[in-house]
Amino acid sequence: MDLLDDIMAQLAAAAPDYPQDKLEATARQIRRDIGGSEAYIRKAPAEGKVVGLGSALAAGVPLAQAASDLGVSRGYGYKLVHRLRRRRAPAAA
């Protein structure tokens, strides 16, 4: 199974009412447009992890446990906390 097959299978599972023939037509069109090229799919931004870590810390969960619950290392947890503080810091006048 290639990447496009996997994506289309996930779409079909997420939207079971969507017509299968339209999914197949879309897959064929994508293969015509970008077939044969190497695809790069960037990782999801850490925004969700920053929000999750901030929520856990606000609830009183220790940083090491909150980071572990998010599936990141304690060191990366500190990095996310720094991002959270930077984002919430008031703009300098």
C-alpha positions in Angstrom: 0.0 0.0 0.0 1.4 3.4 -0.9 0.9 6.7 0.8 -2.0 7.8 -1.3 -3.8 4.4 -0.8 -3.3 4.9 3.0 -4.6 8.5 2.9 -7.7 7.5 0.8 -8.4 4.6 3.2 -8.3 6.9 6.2 -10.6 9.4 4.4 -13.0 6.6 3.5 -13.0 5.4 7.2 -13.5 9.0 8.4 -16.4 9.7 6.0 -18.1 6.4 5.3 -21.1 8.1 3.7 -18.9 9.8 1.0 -19.3 8.0 -2.3 -16.5 5.5 -3.0 -16.5 6.3 -6.7 -15.7 9.9 -5.9 -12.8 8.9 -3.7 -11.4 6.6 -6.4 -11.8 9.4 -9.0 -10.0 11.8 -6.7 -7.2 9.3 -6.1 -6.8 8.8 -9.9 -6.6 12.6 -10.4 -4.0 13.0 -7.7 -1.9 10.2 -9.3 -2.2 12.0 -12.7 -1.2 15.3 -11.1 1.7 14.3 -8.9 2.3 10.7 -9.5 5.9 9.6 -9.5 7.1 12.4 -7.3 8.4 12.1 -3.8 5.9 13.5 -1.4 7.0 15.4 1.7 4.4 15.6 4.5 5.5 17.9 7.3 4.8 17.0 10.9 1.9 18.4 12.7 2.7 21.6 14.4 3.4 21.4 18.2 0.5 23.8 18.9 -1.7 21.0 20.1 1.0 19.8 22.4 1.6 23.3 23.7 -2.1 23.7 24.5 -2.3 20.2 26.0 0.8 20.9 28.2 -0.5 24.3 29.3 -3.9 22.7 30.3 -2.2 19.9 32.2 0.1 22.3 34.0 -2.9 24.6 34.9 -4.6 21.5 36.3 -1.6 21.0 38.6 0.0 18.0 36.9 3.8 18.0 37.3 5.7 18.9 34.2 7.4 15.5 33.9 4.1 13.7 34.1 2.3 16.1 31.7 5.2 15.7 29.2 5.0 11.9 29.5 1.3 12.0 29.0 1.8 13.9 25.8 4.4 11.5 24.6 7.3 13.9 24.7 10.5 14.0 26.8 10.7 16.2 29.9 13.3 18.4 28.1 11.0 18.9 25.2 8.2 19.7 27.7 10.4 22.6 29.0 10.8 23.8 25.4 7.0 23.8 24.9 6.6 25.7 28.2 9.0 28.3 26.9 6.9 28.6 23.7 3.7 28.9 25.8 5.3 31.7 27.8 6.6 33.5 24.7 3.1 33.3 23.1 1.4 34.7 26.2 4.0 37.4 26.9 2.7 40.9 26.3 4.2 42.7 23.3 6.9 45.2 24.2 6.0 48.8 23.5 
